[in-house]
Amino acid sequence: MRKERLKFLTQGILLFILGLLFISNPIRQGSLFLMLIGIALTLIGIVIIIDGIVLTQGLKYKLLRIVEGILFSGFGIVFFLRNPARGAALMISFVVIMMIVLAVVNTIAVFKSNHNVKWLAIFLNILVIWFGFQSLLDPQLAVAIFYWTVSFQLIFTGINHIVMYFIIPDLFDV
């Protein structure tokens, strides 16, 4: 159980830091910044996949970790291979859908908890889903506010993973 908690804490801290770095001044830093984020997220995804295959117990949770790793790696590869002139709508849609799926999965997992902090995690997941649907419904707005949307989604997902670090023992007692 301790390993599961530490995984969530590590992921949360990394996602939170990536969100803060992304929001700091993404336009000026441009493609170099996106490449670094892409490499970091791809490596995180690979580690999550390996963790899911090797360390994670239980078939359902193992499959969830592998899918989460694939999504993170795909997200990272999209950033790493991003061409600013082409594919912006596809990239934004992919990022937004990935963040919505992670938020929904995290909400389902947290909802089983009896811990009072679960409502903070659910609220943060609802914000991630809301930002995601706003981006999907208005692609022009999504392109204009892409950096900010992804920044907030990364920050909220990171905080949510850190909150899950404190909730996770309660999740497995249900």
C-alpha atoms as an extended CHARMM CRD file, in Angstrom:
* protein
*
       174  EXT
         1         1  MET       CA              0.0000000000        0.0000000000        0.0000000000  PROA      1               0.0000000000
         2         2  ARG       CA              2.8710000000        2.3400000000        0.7610000000  PROA      2               0.0000000000
         3         3  LYS       CA              4.1710000000        1.9800000000       -2.8280000000  PROA      3               0.0000000000
         4         4  GLU       CA              0.7890000000        2.9710000000       -4.2560000000  PROA      4               0.0000000000
         5         5  ARG       CA              0.6600000000        6.0700000000       -2.0610000000  PROA      5               0.0000000000
         6         6  LEU       CA              4.2140000000        7.0860000000       -3.0050000000  PROA      6               0.0000000000
         7         7  LYS       CA              3.3930000000        6.6820000000       -6.7110000000  PROA      7               0.0000000000
         8         8  PHE       CA              0.4860000000        9.1010000000       -6.3950000000  PROA      8               0.0000000000
         9         9  LEU       CA              2.5570000000       11.5710000000       -4.3960000000  PROA      9               0.0000000000
        10        10  THR       CA              5.4360000000       11.4670000000       -6.9130000000  PROA      10              0.0000000000
        11        11  GLN       CA              3.1000000000       11.8200000000       -9.8890000000  PROA      11              0.0000000000
        12        12  GLY       CA              1.2410000000       14.6530000000       -8.1990000000  PROA      12              0.0000000000
        13        13  ILE       CA              4.3860000000       16.6070000000       -7.4240000000  PROA      13              0.0000000000
        14        14  LEU       CA              5.7370000000       16.1270000000      -10.9680000000  PROA      14              0.0000000000
        15        15  LEU       CA              2.4360000000       17.1250000000      -12.6040000000  PROA      15              0.0000000000
        16        16  PHE       CA              2.0970000000       20.1450000000      -10.3250000000  PROA      16              0.0000000000
        17        17  ILE       CA              5.6580000000       21.2840000000      -11.1240000000  PROA      17              0.0000000000
        18        18  LEU       CA              5.0670000000       20.7590000000      -14.8660000000  PROA      18              0.0000000000
        19        19  GLY       CA              1.8860000000       22.8120000000      -14.6190000000  PROA      19              0.0000000000
        20        20  LEU       CA              3.6840000000       25.6500000000      -12.8290000000  PROA      20              0.0000000000
        21        21  LEU       CA              6.5540000000       25.5810000000      -15.3280000000  PROA      21              0.0000000000
        22        22  PHE       CA              4.1120000000       25.5160000000      -18.2040000000  PROA      22              0.0000000000
        23        23  ILE       CA              2.1930000000       28.5080000000      -16.8830000000  PROA      23              0.0000000000
        24        24  SER       CA              5.3170000000       30.5740000000      -16.0580000000  PROA      24              0.0000000000
        25        25  ASN       CA              5.9710000000       31.8950000000      -19.5730000000  PROA      25              0.0000000000
        26        26  PRO       CA              5.2020000000       29.2680000000      -22.2040000000  PROA      26              0.0000000000
        27        27  ILE       CA              4.9480000000       31.5740000000      -25.2130000000  PROA      27              0.0000000000
        28        28  ARG       CA              8.4520000000       32.9770000000      -24.8170000000  PROA      28              0.0000000000
        29        29  GLN       CA             10.0280000000       29.5920000000      -24.1910000000  PROA      29              0.0000000000
        30        30  GLY       CA              8.2540000000       28.0850000000      -27.1780000000  PROA      30              0.0000000000
        31        31  SER       CA              9.1870000000       24.7850000000      -28.7360000000  PROA      31              0.0000000000
        32        32  LEU       CA             12.1490000000       24.0660000000      -26.4260000000  PROA      32              0.0000000000
        33        33  PHE       CA              9.8410000000       24.1130000000      -23.4490000000  PROA      33              0.0000000000
        34        34  LEU       CA              7.3160000000       21.8780000000      -25.2170000000  PROA      34              0.0000000000
        35        35  MET       CA             10.0920000000       19.4580000000      -26.1360000000  PROA      35              0.0000000000
        36        36  LEU       CA             11.2640000000       19.2430000000      -22.5130000000  PROA      36              0.0000000000
        37        37  ILE       CA              7.7140000000       18.6740000000      -21.2920000000  PROA      37              0.0000000000
        38        38  GLY       CA              7.2490000000       16.0490000000      -24.0010000000  PROA      38              0.0000000000
        39        39  ILE       CA             10.3780000000       14.1750000000      -22.9510000000  PROA      39              0.0000000000
        40        40  ALA       CA              9.4250000000       14.3740000000      -19.2610000000  PROA      40              0.0000000000
        41        41  LEU       CA              5.8540000000       13.1770000000      -19.8280000000  PROA      41              0.0000000000
        42        42  THR       CA              7.0030000000       10.3900000000      -22.1510000000  PROA      42              0.0000000000
        43        43  LEU       CA              9.4470000000        9.1730000000      -19.4960000000  PROA      43              0.0000000000
        44        44  ILE       CA              6.7480000000        9.4310000000      -16.8050000000  PROA      44              0.0000000000
        45        45  GLY       CA              4.4280000000        7.4020000000      -19.0220000000  PROA      45              0.0000000000
        46        46  ILE       CA              7.0660000000        4.7300000000      -19.6030000000  PROA      46              0.0000000000
        47        47  VAL       CA              7.7370000000        4.5040000000      -15.8670000000  PROA      47              0.0000000000
        48        48  ILE       CA              3.9850000000        4.1980000000      -15.1910000000  PROA      48              0.0000000000
        49        49  ILE       CA              3.6840000000        1.4120000000      -17.7910000000  PROA      49              0.0000000000
        50        50  ILE       CA              6.6350000000       -0.4790000000      -16.2850000000  PROA      50              0.0000000000
        51        51  ASP       CA              5.1890000000        0.0880000000      -12.8320000000  PROA      51              0.0000000000
        52        52  GLY       CA              1.8270000000       -1.2270000000      -14.0070000000  PROA      52              0.0000000000
        53        53  ILE       CA              3.3560000000       -4.3420000000      -15.4950000000  PROA      53              0.0000000000
        54        54  VAL       CA              5.9140000000       -5.1300000000      -12.7890000000  PROA      54              0.0000000000
        55        55  LEU       CA              4.9470000000       -3.6310000000       -9.4300000000  PROA      55              0.0000000000
        56        56  THR       CA              1.1900000000       -3.0870000000       -9.3780000000  PROA      56              0.0000000000
        57        57  GLN       CA             -0.9920000000       -5.7030000000       -7.7020000000  PROA      57              0.0000000000
        58        58  GLY       CA             -4.4690000000       -6.6420000000       -8.9500000000  PROA      58              0.0000000000
        59        59  LEU       CA             -5.5500000000       -6.9730000000      -12.5660000000  PROA      59              0.0000000000
        60        60  LYS       CA             -7.9480000000       -3.9920000000      -12.6400000000  PROA      60              0.0000000000
        61        61  TYR       CA             -5.4550000000       -1.6000000000      -11.0950000000  PROA      61              0.0000000000
        62        62  LYS       CA             -2.6660000000       -3.0240000000      -13.2650000000  PROA      62              0.0000000000
        63        63  LEU       CA             -4.6930000000       -2.3420000000      -16.4400000000  PROA      63              0.0000000000
        64        64  LEU       CA             -5.5680000000        1.1480000000      -15.1850000000  PROA      64              0.0000000000
        65        65  ARG       CA             -1.8740000000        1.9460000000      -14.6080000000  PROA      65              0.0000000000
        66        66  ILE       CA             -0.9010000000        0.6480000000      -18.0610000000  PROA      66              0.0000000000
        67        67  VAL       CA             -3.6320000000        2.7390000000      -19.7610000000  PROA      67              0.0000000000
        68        68  GLU       CA             -2.6010000000        5.7790000000      -17.6900000000  PROA      68              0.0000000000
        69        69  GLY       CA              1.0270000000        5.2410000000      -18.7500000000  PROA      69              0.0000000000
        70        70  ILE       CA              0.0390000000        4.9650000000      -22.4080000000  PROA      70              0.0000000000
        71        71  LEU       CA             -1.9390000000        8.2070000000      -22.1460000000  PROA      71              0.0000000000
        72        72  PHE       CA              0.9460000000       10.0360000000      -20.4630000000  PROA      72              0.0000000000
        73        73  SER       CA              3.4330000000        8.7160000000      -23.0250000000  PROA      73              0.0000000000
        74        74  GLY       CA              1.1370000000        9.6550000000      -25.8860000000  PROA      74              0.0000000000
        75        75  PHE       CA              0.6960000000       13.1110000000      -24.4000000000  PROA      75              0.0000000000
        76        76  GLY       CA              4.4760000000       13.4690000000      -24.1130000000  PROA      76              0.0000000000
        77        77  ILE       CA              5.1250000000       12.2350000000      -27.6400000000  PROA      77              0.0000000000
        78        78  VAL       CA              2.6020000000       14.7240000000      -29.0150000000  PROA      78              0.0000000000
        79        79  PHE       CA              4.4270000000       17.5500000000      -27.2410000000  PROA      79              0.0000000000
        80        80  PHE       CA              7.8430000000       16.2490000000      -28.2690000000  PROA      80              0.0000000000
        81        81  LEU       CA              6.9140000000       15.9170000000      -31.9280000000  PROA      81              0.0000000000
        82        82  ARG       CA              4.7040000000       19.0080000000      -32.0120000000  PROA      82              0.0000000000
        83        83  ASN       CA              4.8900000000       21.0500000000      -35.1750000000  PROA      83              0.0000000000
        84        84  PRO       CA              3.5430000000       24.5480000000      -34.4250000000  PROA      84              0.0000000000
        85        85  ALA       CA              2.3310000000       25.0280000000      -37.9930000000  PROA      85              0.0000000000
        86        86  ARG       CA              0.2450000000       21.8250000000      -38.1840000000  PROA      86              0.0000000000
        87        87  GLY       CA             -1.8590000000       19.6160000000      -36.0040000000  PROA      87              0.0000000000
        88        88  ALA       CA             -2.7260000000       22.1190000000      -33.2660000000  PROA      88              0.0000000000
        89        89  ALA       CA             -6.3910000000       21.0810000000      -33.1690000000  PROA      89              0.0000000000
        90        90  LEU       CA             -5.5160000000       17.3840000000      -33.0610000000  PROA      90              0.0000000000
        91        91  MET       CA             -2.9720000000       17.9280000000      -30.3160000000  PROA      91              0.0000000000
        92        92  ILE       CA             -5.3500000000       20.0270000000      -28.2340000000  PROA      92              0.0000000000
        93        93  SER       CA             -8.1260000000       17.4650000000      -28.6160000000  PROA      93              0.0000000000
        94        94  PHE       CA             -5.7950000000       14.6460000000      -27.6150000000  PROA      94              0.0000000000
        95        95  VAL       CA             -4.5210000000       16.5050000000      -24.5650000000  PROA      95              0.0000000000
        96        96  VAL       CA             -8.0090000000       17.5380000000      -23.4890000000  PROA      96              0.0000000000
        97        97  ILE       CA             -9.4800000000       14.0520000000      -23.9090000000  PROA      97              0.0000000000
        98        98  MET       CA             -6.5850000000       12.5130000000      -21.9610000000  PROA      98              0.0000000000
        99        99  MET       CA             -7.0600000000       14.9510000000      -19.0800000000  PROA      99              0.0000000000
       100       100  ILE       CA            -10.8460000000       14.3560000000      -19.0560000000  PROA      100             0.0000000000
       101       101  VAL       CA            -10.3500000000       10.5700000000      -18.9490000000  PROA      101             0.0000000000
       102       102  LEU       CA             -7.8460000000       10.8720000000      -16.0880000000  PROA      102             0.0000000000
       103       103  ALA       CA            -10.2120000000       13.1650000000      -14.1790000000  PROA      103             0.0000000000
       104       104  VAL       CA            -13.1620000000       10.7890000000      -14.6300000000  PROA      104             0.0000000000
       105       105  VAL       CA            -11.1040000000        7.7500000000      -13.5510000000  PROA      105             0.0000000000
       106       106  ASN       CA             -9.7490000000        9.6380000000      -10.5270000000  PROA      106             0.0000000000
       107       107  THR       CA            -13.2630000000       10.8090000000       -9.5740000000  PROA      107             0.0000000000
       108       108  ILE       CA            -14.5940000000        7.2520000000       -9.6930000000  PROA      108             0.0000000000
       109       109  ALA       CA            -11.6850000000        6.0390000000       -7.5580000000  PROA      109             0.0000000000
       110       110  VAL       CA            -11.9860000000        8.8570000000       -5.0280000000  PROA      110             0.0000000000
       111       111  PHE       CA            -15.7840000000        8.6780000000       -4.8030000000  PROA      111             0.0000000000
       112       112  LYS       CA            -15.5360000000        5.3210000000       -2.9830000000  PROA      112             0.0000000000
       113       113  SER       CA            -13.5820000000        6.9530000000       -0.1670000000  PROA      113             0.0000000000
       114       114  ASN       CA            -15.1050000000        7.9490000000        3.1570000000  PROA      114             0.0000000000
       115       115  HSD       CA            -12.3980000000       10.5800000000        3.6870000000  PROA      115             0.0000000000
       116       116  ASN       CA            -13.5450000000       14.2230000000        3.9540000000  PROA      116             0.0000000000
       117       117  VAL       CA            -10.7990000000       15.4160000000        1.5830000000  PROA      117             0.0000000000
       118       118  LYS       CA            -12.4080000000       13.4440000000       -1.2460000000  PROA      118             0.0000000000
       119       119  TRP       CA            -14.6280000000       16.4430000000       -2.0220000000  PROA      119             0.0000000000
       120       120  LEU       CA            -11.5610000000       18.5650000000       -2.8030000000  PROA      120             0.0000000000
       121       121  ALA       CA            -10.3240000000       15.8900000000       -5.2130000000  PROA      121             0.0000000000
       122       122  ILE       CA            -13.7740000000       15.6110000000       -6.8210000000  PROA      122             0.0000000000
       123       123  PHE       CA            -13.9840000000       19.4230000000       -7.1640000000  PROA      123             0.0000000000
       124       124  LEU       CA            -10.5460000000       19.5540000000       -8.8330000000  PROA      124             0.0000000000
       125       125  ASN       CA            -11.5360000000       16.7540000000      -11.2020000000  PROA      125             0.0000000000
       126       126  ILE       CA            -14.7410000000       18.6100000000      -12.0950000000  PROA      126             0.0000000000
       127       127  LEU       CA            -12.6340000000       21.6930000000      -12.9180000000  PROA      127             0.0000000000
       128       128  VAL       CA            -10.3700000000       19.5860000000      -15.1640000000  PROA      128             0.0000000000
       129       129  ILE       CA            -13.4260000000       18.1350000000      -16.9230000000  PROA      129             0.0000000000
       130       130  TRP       CA            -14.9910000000       21.5900000000      -17.2860000000  PROA      130             0.0000000000
       131       131  PHE       CA            -11.8210000000       23.0790000000      -18.8130000000  PROA      131             0.0000000000
       132       132  GLY       CA            -11.6690000000       20.0660000000      -21.1100000000  PROA      132             0.0000000000
       133       133  PHE       CA            -15.2210000000       20.3680000000      -22.3910000000  PROA      133             0.0000000000
       134       134  GLN       CA            -14.8050000000       24.1050000000      -22.9120000000  PROA      134             0.0000000000
       135       135  SER       CA            -11.7800000000       23.3830000000      -25.0960000000  PROA      135             0.0000000000
       136       136  LEU       CA            -13.5590000000       20.6380000000      -27.0510000000  PROA      136             0.0000000000
       137       137  LEU       CA            -16.6540000000       22.7660000000      -27.6800000000  PROA      137             0.0000000000
       138       138  ASP       CA            -14.7530000000       25.8240000000      -28.9370000000  PROA      138             0.0000000000
       139       139  PRO       CA            -11.5980000000       24.8130000000      -30.8580000000  PROA      139             0.0000000000
       140       140  GLN       CA            -10.6530000000       28.4180000000      -31.6890000000  PROA      140             0.0000000000
       141       141  LEU       CA            -10.8230000000       29.3470000000      -28.0280000000  PROA      141             0.0000000000
       142       142  ALA       CA             -8.8720000000       26.1770000000      -27.2270000000  PROA      142             0.0000000000
       143       143  VAL       CA             -6.0380000000       27.2280000000      -29.5390000000  PROA      143             0.0000000000
       144       144  ALA       CA             -6.0060000000       30.7390000000      -28.0640000000  PROA      144             0.0000000000
       145       145  ILE       CA             -5.9360000000       29.5990000000      -24.4450000000  PROA      145             0.0000000000
       146       146  PHE       CA             -4.1700000000       26.2670000000      -24.9670000000  PROA      146             0.0000000000
       147       147  TYR       CA             -1.2240000000       27.0500000000      -22.7020000000  PROA      147             0.0000000000
       148       148  TRP       CA             -3.4320000000       28.2520000000      -19.8740000000  PROA      148             0.0000000000
       149       149  THR       CA             -5.9070000000       25.3790000000      -20.1740000000  PROA      149             0.0000000000
       150       150  VAL       CA             -3.2070000000       22.7190000000      -20.1220000000  PROA      150             0.0000000000
       151       151  SER       CA             -1.3860000000       24.5210000000      -17.3120000000  PROA      151             0.0000000000
       152       152  PHE       CA             -4.4380000000       24.5350000000      -15.0810000000  PROA      152             0.0000000000
       153       153  GLN       CA             -5.3060000000       20.9540000000      -15.9730000000  PROA      153             0.0000000000
       154       154  LEU       CA             -1.7750000000       19.8200000000      -15.0710000000  PROA      154             0.0000000000
       155       155  ILE       CA             -1.8370000000       21.7940000000      -11.8140000000  PROA      155             0.0000000000
       156       156  PHE       CA             -5.2890000000       20.4820000000      -10.8130000000  PROA      156             0.0000000000
       157       157  THR       CA             -4.3630000000       16.9040000000      -11.7330000000  PROA      157             0.0000000000
       158       158  GLY       CA             -1.1200000000       17.2220000000       -9.7580000000  PROA      158             0.0000000000
       159       159  ILE       CA             -2.9340000000       18.5410000000       -6.6870000000  PROA      159             0.0000000000
       160       160  ASN       CA             -5.5030000000       15.7740000000       -7.0920000000  PROA      160             0.0000000000
       161       161  HSD       CA             -2.7730000000       13.1040000000       -7.1250000000  PROA      161             0.0000000000
       162       162  ILE       CA             -1.2130000000       14.6440000000       -4.0130000000  PROA      162             0.0000000000
       163       163  VAL       CA             -4.6410000000       14.5840000000       -2.3120000000  PROA      163             0.0000000000
       164       164  MET       CA             -5.0260000000       10.9370000000       -3.3540000000  PROA      164             0.0000000000
       165       165  TYR       CA             -1.7660000000       10.2220000000       -1.5170000000  PROA      165             0.0000000000
       166       166  PHE       CA             -3.6160000000       11.0050000000        1.6990000000  PROA      166             0.0000000000
       167       167  ILE       CA             -6.8680000000        9.2910000000        0.6800000000  PROA      167             0.0000000000
       168       168  ILE       CA             -5.5390000000        6.0720000000       -0.8630000000  PROA      168             0.0000000000
       169       169  PRO       CA             -5.4810000000        3.8770000000        2.2720000000  PROA      169             0.0000000000
       170       170  ASP       CA             -9.1490000000        4.7300000000        2.7100000000  PROA      170             0.0000000000
       171       171  LEU       CA             -9.8980000000        3.7450000000       -0.9130000000  PROA      171             0.0000000000
       172       172  PHE       CA             -8.6770000000        0.1990000000       -0.4300000000  PROA      172             0.0000000000
       173       173  ASP       CA            -10.5440000000       -0.2830000000        2.8680000000  PROA      173             0.0000000000
       174       174  VAL       CA            -13.9250000000        0.0090000000        1.1020000000  PROA      174             0.0000000000
